[in-house]
Amino acid sequence: MTKYRRESALDKAKAEDLKTVYELQLDREISRAASTSWESRRRSDPSSGSTPTR
């Protein structure tokens, strides 16, 4: 019984780690898309003179 509990705890920890990695990758992809969008708007309207806030 203890073996299965330990394996269950390990599986749960692995799932949580994978979820964290997924969320970090998703945040990075969203940031990249937002940056690309900002760059394309800046290039299409150079008179705007706005700078991105970070």
Rosetta blueprint (number, residue, H / E / L):
1 M L
2 T H
3 K H
4 Y H
5 R H
6 R H
7 E H
8 S H
9 A H
10 L H
11 D H
12 K H
13 A H
14 K H
15 A H
16 E H
17 D H
18 L H
19 K H
20 T H
21 V H
22 Y H
23 E H
24 L H
25 Q H
26 L H
27 D H
28 R H
29 E H
30 I H
31 S H
32 R H
33 A H
34 A H
35 S H
36 T H
37 S H
38 W H
39 E H
40 S H
41 R H
42 R H
43 R H
44 S H
45 D L
46 P H
47 S H
48 S H
49 G L
50 S L
51 T L
52 P L
53 T L
54 R L
